[in-house]
Amino acid sequence: MFIDLTEVTWLSDSHMVSYDELTELSGLTISDIQQLLDNGALTPQENNSNQFNSTSIILLRKVSRLKEDFELDINGMCISLALLQKIYSLEQQIKSNKSNA
């Protein structure tokens, strides 16, 4: 009998991840993540330069898939991440408005 154990982490706006966790779970290379940081497309939490919102993992995974599918360079990755962040923000606003209504 084979038992497969899987660790699950619920990703939310309040959960923070370290730079190391981000690089491990995002699907991007360390170089890609560093370039996104250098270009300002990816920003850490204001109070700690080594902590990121866990939703960054979700967005970076999407960027990773787009990079592979469309052979994006760093500029394309930056634009994709900015648009994905905007979409996520708008989705959160819609959810907030529905719960307040």
The 8 nearest C-alpha neighbors of each residue, nearest first, counted from 0:
[[1, 2, 3, 4, 5, 6, 7, 8],
 [2, 0, 3, 4, 5, 6, 7, 8],
 [3, 1, 4, 0, 5, 6, 7, 8],
 [2, 4, 1, 5, 0, 6, 7, 8],
 [5, 3, 2, 6, 1, 7, 0, 8],
 [4, 6, 7, 3, 2, 8, 9, 1],
 [5, 7, 8, 4, 3, 9, 24, 10],
 [8, 6, 5, 9, 10, 4, 24, 3],
 [7, 9, 10, 6, 11, 14, 53, 5],
 [8, 10, 11, 7, 14, 53, 54, 12],
 [11, 9, 53, 8, 54, 14, 12, 13],
 [10, 12, 13, 14, 53, 54, 9, 52],
 [11, 13, 14, 52, 54, 53, 10, 15],
 [12, 14, 11, 15, 52, 53, 10, 54],
 [15, 13, 11, 53, 12, 52, 10, 16],
 [14, 16, 52, 53, 51, 50, 13, 17],
 [17, 15, 51, 50, 53, 20, 52, 21],
 [16, 18, 50, 20, 19, 49, 21, 51],
 [17, 19, 21, 49, 20, 22, 50, 16],
 [18, 20, 22, 17, 21, 23, 16, 49],
 [21, 19, 23, 17, 18, 22, 16, 24],
 [20, 22, 18, 24, 19, 23, 25, 56],
 [23, 21, 19, 20, 25, 24, 29, 18],
 [22, 24, 20, 21, 25, 19, 26, 27],
 [23, 25, 21, 22, 26, 20, 56, 60],
 [26, 24, 60, 56, 59, 27, 22, 21],
 [25, 27, 60, 63, 24, 28, 23, 22],
 [28, 26, 25, 63, 31, 29, 32, 22],
 [27, 29, 31, 30, 32, 22, 26, 25],
 [28, 30, 32, 31, 22, 33, 27, 34],
 [29, 31, 33, 28, 32, 34, 27, 35],
 [32, 30, 34, 28, 33, 29, 27, 35],
 [33, 31, 35, 29, 34, 30, 36, 28],
 [32, 34, 36, 30, 35, 31, 37, 29],
 [33, 35, 37, 31, 36, 32, 38, 30],
 [36, 34, 32, 40, 38, 41, 33, 37],
 [35, 37, 41, 33, 39, 34, 38, 40],
 [36, 38, 34, 39, 35, 33, 40, 41],
 [39, 37, 35, 36, 40, 34, 77, 41],
 [38, 40, 36, 41, 37, 35, 42, 77],
 [41, 39, 35, 77, 38, 36, 81, 42],
 [42, 40, 36, 35, 39, 43, 38, 80],
 [41, 43, 36, 39, 40, 44, 51, 45],
 [44, 42, 51, 48, 50, 45, 49, 41],
 [43, 45, 51, 47, 46, 50, 48, 42],
 [46, 44, 47, 43, 48, 42, 50, 51],
 [45, 47, 44, 48, 43, 50, 49, 51],
 [48, 46, 49, 44, 50, 45, 43, 51],
 [47, 49, 43, 50, 44, 46, 45, 51],
 [48, 50, 47, 18, 17, 43, 51, 44],
 [51, 49, 17, 16, 47, 43, 48, 44],
 [52, 50, 43, 16, 15, 44, 53, 17],
 [51, 53, 15, 54, 55, 12, 14, 16],
 [54, 52, 55, 15, 10, 14, 16, 56],
 [53, 55, 56, 57, 52, 12, 10, 11],
 [56, 54, 58, 53, 57, 52, 59, 51],
 [57, 55, 59, 25, 54, 58, 53, 60],
 [58, 56, 60, 54, 55, 59, 61, 25],
 [57, 59, 55, 61, 60, 56, 62, 54],
 [58, 60, 62, 56, 61, 25, 57, 55],
 [61, 59, 63, 25, 57, 62, 58, 26],
 [60, 62, 58, 64, 59, 63, 65, 57],
 [63, 61, 59, 65, 60, 64, 66, 76],
 [62, 64, 60, 66, 61, 65, 27, 26],
 [63, 65, 61, 67, 66, 62, 68, 60],
 [66, 64, 62, 68, 67, 63, 69, 61],
 [67, 65, 71, 70, 63, 64, 69, 68],
 [66, 68, 64, 70, 65, 69, 63, 71],
 [67, 69, 65, 66, 70, 64, 71, 63],
 [68, 70, 71, 66, 67, 65, 64, 72],
 [71, 69, 66, 67, 68, 72, 65, 75],
 [72, 70, 66, 75, 69, 76, 73, 65],
 [71, 73, 75, 74, 76, 70, 66, 77],
 [72, 74, 76, 75, 77, 71, 34, 31],
 [75, 73, 77, 76, 72, 78, 71, 79],
 [74, 76, 78, 71, 72, 77, 73, 79],
 [75, 77, 73, 79, 74, 78, 80, 71],
 [78, 76, 74, 80, 40, 75, 79, 73],
 [77, 79, 81, 75, 80, 76, 82, 74],
 [80, 78, 76, 82, 77, 81, 75, 83],
 [79, 81, 83, 77, 82, 78, 84, 76],
 [82, 80, 78, 84, 79, 83, 77, 85],
 [83, 81, 85, 79, 84, 80, 86, 78],
 [82, 84, 86, 80, 85, 81, 79, 87],
 [85, 83, 87, 81, 82, 86, 80, 88],
 [84, 86, 88, 82, 83, 87, 89, 81],
 [85, 87, 83, 89, 88, 84, 90, 82],
 [88, 86, 90, 84, 85, 89, 83, 91],
 [87, 89, 85, 91, 86, 90, 84, 92],
 [90, 88, 92, 86, 91, 87, 85, 93],
 [89, 91, 87, 93, 92, 88, 86, 94],
 [90, 92, 94, 88, 89, 93, 95, 87],
 [93, 91, 89, 95, 90, 94, 96, 88],
 [92, 94, 96, 90, 95, 91, 97, 89],
 [95, 93, 91, 97, 92, 96, 90, 98],
 [94, 96, 92, 98, 93, 97, 91, 99],
 [95, 97, 93, 99, 94, 98, 92, 100],
 [98, 96, 94, 100, 99, 95, 93, 92],
 [97, 99, 95, 96, 100, 94, 93, 92],
 [100, 98, 96, 97, 95, 94, 93, 92],
 [99, 97, 98, 96, 95, 94, 93, 92]]
